[in-house]
Amino acid sequence: MKPVLFSTVREWLCAEGLTQPFSGTDFAGCEDFELTGFAPLETAGASDVSFWVGDNFKSDTNVPGFSDSVLGQVQAGLLFVPASLVAGPESLTVLKGRLPKVRALVPVENPHHAIVEFLKRFACDGADGVKGANGINGVARIHPTAVVEGIVGKGCRIGPHCVVMAGAELGANCVLESSVTVYPHVKIGEGCIFQAGAVIGSRGFGFYEYQGKRRMIPHLAGVRIGDRCSFGANTVVAAGFLAPTSIGNDSHFDSMVEIAHNCKVGNRVFMASQSALAGSVTVGDGSEFAGAAKVADHITIGRNVRVAAKAGVTRNVPDGKTVSGFPALEIDLWRRCMVRLKQLGKK
C-alpha cells in the first residue's frame, strides 16, 4: 500500500461511521504518524495497521482470557479493537495499558470489517506503485503474446499467453510455460517452473459475516515462493490476507493442486495431483501428500509427514507420522480398523 497519514485514516473512519471517537482517546491526543503497511497482529510493526477481535490469545494459564505478556508485545501502529471492550475513556486507558506498544487504538463495532474496509480504501490499488512495469532483463525470452508488466529476472522464459502483472517479481531462470498468471504482490525465487494454466496470487476464498451479510475478504499480501520449485498444470496458490502465503525451497506440486490463502509450506514438500491445503495450514519440511489428499484449515502438518491418497486430515499431525483415511488416522491404526470393518461386514 502507499503510505498514508494516521490523521487521514482517522478522518475517513469518522466519515464512514466506522468509529465514534470520544474525549480522551487516541483521536484526541495522538501525534500524527505515517502508516505504510498492514500485517497480522503477531508480526505488525509500528507503521502497520492490524486488528484484534478480542479472543486471539489465551491467558498465561491457558484458560480463556487475555494474556498480558503476549498483548504487551504487540507493536501495531493502528490497531482496530472491539468497541465492546471499550465502554468509555477509562476502559480504553486500561486497554492501552495492556497494549503499551500500540501507537493508536481504534474501537470499532467489528474489527474484521474495519480492516477490510481500510484495505479496500487504502490498499486496493493494484501494484501500489511498485517499480517493475516493463522490468524485463535483456536476457529473458518473452513470447510475443505474453503480457509482462512486472519484474522478470535474467534467463527467464515466458511462454505464450502468460501474464506477469505489475508488482510481481520473478527471480532468475524461471520458466512460465503457457497461460500462466502471476498476480501483483507475488515474489518468486530463482529457477522455478510453472506449467500451463498455473495461477499464482489470486484472491483467496475468504468471507466474514457483518450485519447479516457474508462479505468478501480482500487478499492483498500476495505470495512468496523460494528457489527451485515447480508447479503443475492448473495449480493454484492463493494470496494471503494480511501476511503472504509462503512456500520454501525445492518444493514440487503436481497438476491441479490447491494451496489456499495464508498457508505456510516448508522446504522439500511434494504434493501429488488433486491434493489440497485449506486456508492457514502449516506444512513442515520434507512432508509428502499422495493424490487427492486434503487438509482442513488451520491444521499443522509436522516435518517428514506422509499423507496417503484421498486422506482427509482434520487434526494436527506430529513429525514423522504417516496418516490415512477420513478422518485421517495413523496408518497402522487405520489398517486395523479396515480389517475389523471387513470382518464385521461378513457377519
N, C-alpha and C positions, 0 to 999 in steps of 0.2 A: 504494500500500500504506500501511497505518497504520504509524507509527513503532514500532520495536522495538529493545530494547537488545541490544548485541552479546552480553552475558552470557546473555541468554535464548536467543539463537540458538546459542551455544556449548553450553549445556546440552542443547538439543534435538538438535544434531548428535551429541553423545556418546550420548544416549539411543537415538537411531535407528541407531547404529553406522555412521554415515557417515564418521567420522574417529576416529583413535586418537591423542590428544594425548600428547606425551612431554615430559619435562623440558627447559626452555629454549626452548620455542616461545612464540608469542604467547599461547597459552592460559594459560601460567604467569605472565606478567607484563604483558599488555596492559591498559591502562586501559580501563574500560568507556566506551562511546560509543553514540550513537543512530544506527540505520540507518533511512533514510526513503524509499529507493527502490532501483531496480535499473537497470542500463544496460550497454551493450556495453563491452568493455574500453577502447576508444579514447575514449569520452566519459564514463566513470564518474567521479563526484566523490567527495569524502571521506566522504559519508554513503550511498554506493551500494554494492550488492552486485553483483559481477560474477564471471566465471570465465575461466580461461585453460587451454587444453588442451595448451599447450606448444609449438605449432608455428604460431602466428598470424603471426609476424614472421620475415622473413629477416634475415641479418646485414647489417652495414654494407656488405659487398662483394657483396650479393645472392646469397649462396650459403646452403644450408641451415644453420640455426643461429639463435641468439637475438641480436637487436640490442640491445645495452645502451643505445644512445642513444634507442631507442624505448621499451624497457621502463622506462627511467628517468623517463618522462613519465606513466606510468600512475598514477592517483590514487584508485583504488577504496578504499572503507572496508574492506570484507571481500572478499577475493579467493580463490576456490577454485582450487587448483593441483593438478596430478597428484602423487599420493604417490610415483610412480616417480622424480620429480625430487628427492625428499627422503628420503634414506636414514637421516638422523638429525639431531640438533640442529646439527651443524656444517654440513651441506649446506643446511639451512634458513637458517642465518645467511648463507651465501653467496648464496642465492636472494633473501633480504631485501635484501642489498646491491645486487642488480640491479634491485630494485623498491623503492627507498627511500621513495617517496611513498605506498605502500600501508600502511594502518594495521594490518591483520590478515591474514596469510597463513594459509590453512587447507588443509593437504594432505588430499586425498580420493582414493578409488580412481578415480572417474570425475567430473571437474568438471562435465561437462554434466548428468549425472544429479543431482549435488548441487544445482545451481541450480534444476533443475526441481522437485525435492522442496522446496527452500526456497520457491519461488513457490507451490506447492500449499499449503504450511503457513501462509505469512505474507502472501500477496498475493491469493489466490483468494477474495476476499470481495466480489464484485460491484463496486459503485461506490466501495469504500473510504471510505465516509462522505462522499463529495463532496456538498456542498450543492447541491441542484438539484431535489429532489423537489417537484413542482408549481411549478417555477420558470418559470412562463409569463408572459411580458409581456402586460399587459392588452390590447394592441392586436392580438396574434396571433389568428388564426382557427383554431380546433381543431374538427374534426369530432367529433360525439358518440361515434362508435365508436373513435376513436383513443385510445391509451394513452400519456400523456406524463408521465414521471417525471423527466426531465432538464430542462435549461435551454433555453428557446426564446425567441429574441430578438424584438424589435419587428418587426411586419409579416410574420411567418412565417405560412404557410398549411399546415396539417397535415390531409391528406385522410383518407378512410375507411380504417379498419383499419391505420393506421400505428402503429408503436411506437417511442418515443424513451425508451430505458432510462435509469435513474438513473446519473449520471456522464457522460452525453452532453451536448454543448453545441452549439446551433445559433445562428449569428450572425443578424443582422437580415435580413429579407426572403427567407428561404429557403422553398422550396416542396417539400413531400413529397406527391406526387400521390395514391397509393393503395397500401396494403400495403407500405410502405417500412419497413425495420427498421434502426434505428441503435443499435448496441451501446454499452455503457459504454466510457469512455476514448476516445471519439471527439470531436474538436473540429472544427467546420465553420465556415468564414468566412461572409461576407455574400453574399447573392444567388445561392446555389447551388440547382439544380433537380434533383430526383430523381424519375424516372418510376416507374411501377408495378413493384413487386417488387424494387427495388434493396435490396441488403443491404450495410451499411457497418459494418465492425469485427468480423465473425465470426471465429472461430478459424482460423488458417492451417493449411495441410496440411503439418504438420511432424512428423517422428518421429526417434528416435535409438535405437541399439542398446545394450542393457545386460543383462548376464547372460543372453544368448541370446534375449532378447525384444525386439521392436520396440515402443517406448513413445511415447505421445503427448506432444508438447511443448505446454505452455500458452502462449498468445499474449495477454499482458496489457498490452502497451504501446499498443494502440489505433491510431487513425488520425488524421492531421492533414491537413485539406483547406483550401486557400486560398479566395479570393473568386471569385465569378462562374464557377464550374464547373458542368457539367451531366453527369448520369449517366442512361443509357438504361435501358429496362425490363430487369429481371433481371440487371443488372450487379452484380458483387460486388467489394468492396475488403476484403481480409482484414487483420486486425490484426497488428501486429508482435510479435516475441518480447520482446526487451529494449529496443528502440527502436521508435517508431511507424512504420508505413507512412505515407509523406507524398506529397502532391500539391500542386503550386503553384497559381498563379492562372490563370484563363482557360483551363483545360484542359477538354476535352469528350470524352465517351465514349458510344459508340453502345450499342445493346441487346446484352445477353449478352457483355459484356466482363469479363474476369477480371484483377484486379490482385492478385497474391499477396502474402504477408506480407513486410514489410521492403523493399518496393520504394520507390524514391525517384524520383518523376515530377516533372519541372520545370514551367515555365510554358508556356502555349500549346501543349500537346500534344494531338493528336487521334488517337483510336483508333476505327476502324470496327468493325462488328458481328463478333462471334466472335473478335476478336483477343485476345491474352492475354500477360501477363508472368508468368514463373515467379518464385520467391522471390528476393529481394535483387537485383533488376535495377535499374539506374540509367538514367534516360532524361533526356537534356538538353533544354533549352528548344527549342520550335519543331519538334519531331520529329512525324512522322505515320506511322500504321500503317493499311494497307488491310485489307480484310475477311479474317478468319481468319489473319492474320499472327501468328506465335508467336515468343517469345524465351525461350531456355533460362535457367536460374538463374544468378545472379551475373555476368551479362553487363552491360557498359556500352555504352549507345547514346549517341553524341555529340549535339551540337546540330544541329538542322536536318537530321536524317536522314530518309530516306524508305524505308519497308519495304513492298514490293509485296505484293499479295494472295497469301495462302497460303504466304508465305515462312516458312522456319524458321531463325531466327538462332541460331547456335551459337558465335559468337566475337564479340569486341568490334567495334563499327563506329565509325570515326572521324567527326568532324564533317563534315557536308555531303554524305555519301555516299548513294547510292540502291542498295539491295540487293534481290535477288530469288532465288527458288528454294530448294531444300533439298539440302544445307546452303546458306544464303544466300551469294551472291557479288555483287560489284559488277555492276550490271545490264548493262553493256556486255559484260563477260566472259560472263555467264550467257546473253545472247542469242547470242553467237558459239558457245557450247557447244551450244545448242539447234539452231542451224543445222547444225553439224557432225554432231550426233547424227542429224538427219533425213537428211543425206547418207549416213551410214553405213548407215542403215536401208534405203536404196534399192539398195544393192549386193547 
